[in-house]
Amino acid sequence: MRTRNRLIGGVLAVSLFTQLSACGTVFYPDRRGQIDGKIDPAIAALNAIGLLFYVIPGLIAFGIDFATGAIYFPDENYSMAPEKLQEAIGADGQIDTLRLKAIVEQETGRSLPLDDPRLIQHSGSLEQLAAFGLRPAA
């Protein structure tokens, strides 16, 4: 009897835990950060399943996916693989702005205004990267 109660409790805990995490954020973390776009029906359906079984976790899943932008299809016109951008980083770790501009224009067809005087460039340090748990990959 005690094993049965533990099994039921474990299954319930696992099912609640999986419903608390948003499907789009879990399955497509690379989509995060989008503002709008066409909604992915598969992610919306998975979130809706969570809404059918557990109302509050389902609403949380929809909220997280909309807030992070992971529910939207990626915009193929304005997105590119990060590996392409690695070509603009020199051996010394500095970004070649002309090469970056050429890569972005070639991939997306849009020109970046990197010579605009209003452009604000931030410089960071290794300590700042470490504070965010990141490692330099240049």
N, C-alpha and C positions, 0 to 999 in steps of 0.2 A: 504494500500500500504506500509506503514512504517513497519507494523508487518511482512509483507511478506519479505521485504529486511532484516530485523533482523533475521528472520528464515533462510533464505538462507545463510546469513553471518555466523550464528551460526553453521549450518551444515558444511559449508566449513571450518571454523576454527577447528571444532572437527575432521574432516577427515584429515586435514593437521597435526594436533597435533598427532593423532594416527599413522600417517605414519612416523613422525619424530622419534618415538621411535622404536628401533629394536625389532622384535618379539621374538627372542630367549632370549634376555636379560630380557624382560618383563615376558615371560611365564616360563622360566627356569633360574632363577637367581643363582641356585645352580651349574649350568654348567660353570659359569664364571671362568676364570683362566686356562682353558685347552689350550694347545698349538696346538695340532692337533688331528686328528681322523677321523672317518667316519661322513660325513655331514648328518644331520637330514633333510630328504626331506620335511617334513611338515614345518619346519621353513624356509627352502629355498623357498618353494612355497609361504608362506605368505609374505616373503620379496619381491619375484618376483611380487606379486600382487601390492605391493606398487610401484614397479618399473614400472609396466604397467600404473598406473594412474598418478603418479607423479615421474618423473625421478630422480630429485635431492634427495628428501626424501627417495626414494627406494635405491639409491646408498648409502646414509648415513646409512640406516638400515642394508644393507649388510656389510658396513664397520665396524659398531659398533659390529655386531654379530661376524665377523671374528676377530676383534681386541680383544674382550673380551673372545672369545672361546665358546660363548653360542650357536653357530650354530652346534657344534659337538655333537654327541652322547656321553654320559658319558662312560668312559672306565671301564667296570665292573671288570676287572682284578686288577686294581690299585686304586679303589675308595672304600670308606667305609662310613658308616653313622657316623656323628659326635658324636652321642650318644654312640657309641662303645668306642670312645676315652675318654669319660668322666670317664670311669672305671680306667684310668691310673692316674687320679688326686686324690691326697690324701685329707684327711679332712682338712689339713692345707693349701691346695691350691698348694702344690708342686707337680711336675710331677714325678712319679715313672718311671724312664727310662727303667728298666727291664720289668715292666708290659707293658709299651708302646711298647717296642720291641716285646714282646710276642703277643700282640693284633694285631699289624701290620703283623707279620709273619703268624699268624693264619688266618687272613682275606684275605691277598693278596698273601701269599706264598713267599714273599720277605723279606729278612732280612735287617733291618736298621743298618748301621754302627754307632751306638750311642757311641761306645767306641773309635772311630777314633780320633786321636789327632788333626786332622785338623778341626774337628767339632767346629763351633763357636756358642755358646749359648748366646743369648741376654736376659738380665733380664729387666723387665719393672716395672712400678709403676702404682699406681691407677691414678695419675695425667696424665700419658701418655694415659691410656685408656679413661679417661674423655675427653682428647683433641680430640680423634677420635669419641667421642659420644658413647663409648662402656661402658658396665658395667661388672664387674667381675662376673663370673657365676660358680665359683668353689664350 
